[in-house]
Each structure stands twice: as C-alpha cells, then as structure tokens.
Amino acid sequence: MIRKQAAKRTRIRVRRKQAAGHRTTPLKIQIPKKKKPLKGRLKKTRLAARKRRRPLRKKFRFHLTGQPAAVVGSPLPPQAFTYAAAVGYTGRPDLLQQALQSVQPLWNNTLVIDNSKELSIASNPALAAVPVYQPPVPFTYSQTMNLLHRIGADRGCEVIIFARNDALAHPGTTEKLLDMIGTLQITGQKWGAVFTASRALAAYNMAAVREVGPWDIHFPHEFSDDDYHRRLQLAGYELVSTDLAAALLHEGQLEKSNPEPRINPDLMRTLYEQYYVQKWGGRPGEEQFKQLFNQFPLNPVPNYLS
C-alpha cells in the first residue's frame, strides 16, 4: 500500500514537469510482487533446516526432596517444598532408634519431641543426629500435633510430617512420600493429609492447618484423628491414603512397657466417645453435624498461627 502511494506521487510530479515544458524520460516504476508461499517438499526442507539451527534446550525433572537434578524428561523447572518433621516419643528408646533410622532422609528437618516421663534421651549417642525437645510436662498426642503446627509456622514451612516412634518405614517409603507431596503441591491439588500404610507417617498441608485450626486437646489420643480429619474433609481438603510400605514395631509392646498405671482405658475411651458423639452427632462414620456441636465454626481459633 505504501509503495503504491509513493508511485502515484511520482507520476503526479512527472506530469507537472511535462505540463511546464520540461523534457522528461519515460518513467517505469516496478512494484515488487509478494512472495508466493512455499509448497510441498520445498517447504518441509526449509522448516527442517530452521529446526537444525535452533539451540538445544535443557530439560529438567523435579527432584522433590530439595535438590534439582538435570535429567531429560519434564520441561518444568526444578521445584522443592519446605517441611518440618517430628517424632513423638513416649518410651522404648530401642524402638525410637529403629524408627529414626527408617526415616533418615528427613533428619535435616526432624525433631524428636520427648513426651516420656523418663530421664531425657537427649544424651543418648544413638540419637545424636536428631535434636530432642523435652516439654516441661509430657504432651498428649493432640498437644504434640499442635506443637508441630507452631514449629512449621515459625519456620515458614508448607508441610509438616509426623512419624510414630514405634513404626518402621520400609526402604524407599520416605522418598516416595516426599515425591508424592511435591506432586500434590505442584499440581495445586487441595489436599489436607497424606498417609502411609499403618499411618506410620502422616503429612499435613500447612494451608489446610491454618484454615482448620488446632487439634482438640480434649481428645488426648483416642478419636483425635477422627475429629481432625473430619474437619479437614468438611473444609474441602482431600485425605490421601497410600500403600507406601510401613509397619508397626512390636505392636502393643509400647503401651505395655509403660511402668506407670493408667486410668481404666475402657472407661476413658467411653468418655471420649460420648464427647465425640456430642460434638458431631454420631460415632466415627455416623456423624450428622457439619459444624462443631452443630453450631460453631470448624476452626475454633480465628487467625490460627498468624
């Protein structure tokens, strides 16, 4: 279009000179023709030549335990998530040592919370690789989980992981769990918790924790999982159960090894079950309420961990 307008202006100038008596030579203006698109075999040859000239691009895969590895595969950049892990210890240091050895990939971010009534295990040379925290008084399971919430929030973690001190993760289980959590984080799935077999390891999404709130300390142990996991589900978070191999070590011996007499466990379980029914309108699996006691919000603590 621009060339046509320029040619038109040139013709007008020539005509004006001819009208004024000036001698002019014939003017021939050539407008370049548009290139025709390449067809067939020639087009394919040109495209192939362009591709050969392009620089090679590096591809990476996700190594979700924290260190990226350059491996041809996924075009996505390396990513990692931050986490804090804790082992709740109540007794039997021999079992604790075995449990810690099975989760060695977590050691850099792991803390042992000593809830036993024995002498501190911090001086045990077998546990030198992992720091030990002993509360002023032994914590219940729910209190231990709330402490882990605070640790995760203070460290700015995206995930917290709880490990039982009487459970053994099979080789490769810890790494696979971390990879699975990383995939959930990358895809943006709204997940609340991920469990291994026997729930020896349990990971919780800190975004879900902040929305749902703390564990109910009126459930020291029994029904505490049922209560918290129901709140996660009602808030729209998915509970992911896996078949990652893990097993309990000498199941039942941990409770039997406790030298202190306990209040009648059957009586206490009945009391906790009655409290659960009042809170949710039914026993686990038979709940009727979608709010706490059918009237209160799922998170009893506004601005939790803020």
N, C-alpha and C positions, 0 to 999 in steps of 0.2 A: 504493500500500500504506500509506503514512504517513497519507494523507488518510482512508482507511477506518478506521484505528485511532483517529484523532482524533474522527471522527464517532461511533464506538462509545463512547468515553469520555464524550462529551457526552450521549448517550442515557442512559447509566447515571446521570449526575448529575441529569438531569431526572426520572427515575423515583424516585430517592431523595427529591427535594423533594416530589413528588406524594404519596409514602407518608407524609411528615411533615406533610401538610396544607397545604402551600404552594400558592398558586394560580399556575398557570403557563400560558403561552400555547403553543399548538401550535408546535413547532419543526420547521422544514423545512430540512434540510441538503442542499445541492446539491454533488455531486462533479463537477468538470469532466471532460468527456469528452475522450478522446485525439483529437488532430487526425488526420484521415484523410490518407494520403499523396496528394500531387498526382499527377494522371494526365494523360497526353496533352499537349495543346497548352499548357495552363497551366504544367505542369512545365517544358517547354522554354523558355517565356518567362521564368520566374523564373531558371533557370540562365543564360540569356543575359544577363540584367540583372546577375547577380553577376559574370560574367566581364568585363563592361564596366567595372565598378567597381574591378577589380584593377589595381594599379600595373604599369606596363611594366617588364620586366626586361631589363637589358643583357646581351648575349651577346658572347663573345669567341672569337677563334680563336688558335691557337698560332702565334707568330712565333718560330721556334726559334733564330734567331741571337742572341737575347738581349733584344730589346725587344718587349714585348707591344703589339699593335695592336687597337683596339676595332673589330671588324668583325662584323656579324651573320653567324652561322654556327654554330660549335661552342659548346655551353653550357659547355665546360670552361674553367677559369681559365687565364690565361697561364702558361706554364712555360718554363724555359730550362735548359740543362745547361752545365757548366763544362768547358773543354778547354784543352789546351796543344798547340801545333803546332811542328814543327821541320822544317827543310830541311837535308838532309845535303849539304854542298858538298865536291866533290873536285877541281874545276877548271872552267875556262871561265867567267869572270865574266859574259860576254855572255849565255850560256845561263841563268845564275842570275838575271840581271836580268829576262829574259823569263818565267822560271818564277814569280818573285815577283809580277810584275805580274798574272799569271793567277790568283793566289790572294789578291788584295787584301782580300777580306772577312775573312781570317784574320790580318791584320797585327797587330792589337792583342794577339794571343796567340802570336805566332810568333817563333822564334829560329832564326838560321842557325848551324849547327854546322860550323865551318871545319875540314875534315879534309884540306885541301890542304897541300902542302909548299912553297907559295909564300909570299910576304910576306902579312901579314894583310890581309884585304879589308875590315876594319872602317872604314878611312879612305875607302873608295870612296863618293863622294857619291851614287851611284845607289842605294846600299843604306842610306841614312840612316834610312829609315822603319822598318827592322827591326834589332834588336840582333844582334850577331855574337859568338859564343863560340868561341875557339880553344883546344882542349885542349893540354896540354903536349906530347903527341905525336899525330899523326893517328890517329883512331879507325877501326876497321873498321866495316862496316855493323852487325854484331851489337852491338858496343860502343856505337855511336851509338844504337841502339834501347834499350839498357839505360840509357843516359844520359837518354833521353826518358822512360823509366819513372820514374826518380828525380825528374825535373823535374815530371812530372804528379803524383806522390805528394806532393812538397813543397808544391805549390800547391793540393793538395786537389781535383784535377780528377777528373771522372768519365770523361773520354775523352781520348785522345791521338791526334794526327794527324801522320803522316809524309808529306812531299812530296819527290819526287825533284827534284834541281836541273837535270835535263836533260829535264823533261817540262812540257807546257803543258796546263793545264786550260782547256777551252773556256768561253766566256761562259755564266754561269748554273750551271756544274757545281758550283762550291764551295757556292753557296747551296742547291742541291738536295741535296748531300751532307749538309749540316748539318740540313736539314729531315728527311731520312731517318733520321739518327742520333737526332734528337729524337723522332721517332715510335717508334723502337725502344725508347728509354728510357721513354717514357710508357706504352707497352703492356706493359712488363715482359718483353719477349721476351729469352730467354737468348742473346744474340749475343756473338760474340768479336771479329769484324773485319768491316769494310765496305770494299770496293774499288771504285774507278772503273775505267773501261776502261784497259788497259795498266798497271794498278796504279800510275798516276802519283800518286794519293792513296790512302792506306790509314789507316783509323781503327780504333783498338783500344779495347775496353771495359776500363777500369781494374779492374773487379771480376774480369774474366777474367784479366787480367795478374797480379793478386795471387794468384790460385789456381794459375795455370800456372807462374809463375816467370819468370826472366830468359831471354834468348836465349842459345843455346850459342855461346860465343865461339870454340870450336874450328872453327866454320863461319864464317870471316871474311865471306864473301859467298855463294858457291855453296852451295846446299842449306840455307841458313839459313831461308828462308821455308818450305820443305817441312817442316823439322823443327819449327818453332814452330807452324805451322798444324795439323800433325798432333796436337800436344799439346793445342791448343785443342779440336779435334774430339773427342779421346778424353775430355776433361774435360766434354763435353756442350755445348760452345758452338758456335753456328752461324756459318759463314763466309758472308757475304752479298756476292755478286758482282753488280755493276750494269753497266748500259750507259751510265753517265754519261760524256759525251764528254771524252776527254783523249788526248793523243798525245805520243810521244817526239820531242824536238827533235834533228834530225841524229843519228839513232840510230847508235851505234858511234863517232862522232867524239870523244866524251868520253874513251873509252879510248885512242883513237889519239893524242889531244893530250897524253897524259901523257908528259913527256920522260924519265922515269926508266924504265930497262929493268925488266921484270918477270920473275920466275921463270917458266919454261915453264908457261903457263896450262893446257895439256892435261895435263901431269904433275900439277899441283896439283889439278885437277878430279878426276882419277882417285883421288888420295889421299882427297879429301873424300868421294867416292862410296863408297869402301871403308869409311870411318868411318861413313857413314850406314847402310850395309848391316849393319855390326856392331851399330849402335845399334837398328835397327828390324827386322832380319831380312829386309830386301829393299830394292830401289831404290824411289824415289818411285812410288807407285801399286801396289807389290807388297809392302808391309810386312806382317809377320807378328806382330810383338810389339805388345802393348798397354801395356807398361811400358818404361822406358829400359833398354836392354840385357837386356830380358826379366826384370828383377828389381828395378829401382829405381823409385821413385815418379816421376810426371810432373813434379812440382816438386822440383828438387834442392836448393832453398833454403827451409827452413822459415821461416815468418813473413816471407815476402818483402815488402819495402817497409814493414814495420811499425816 
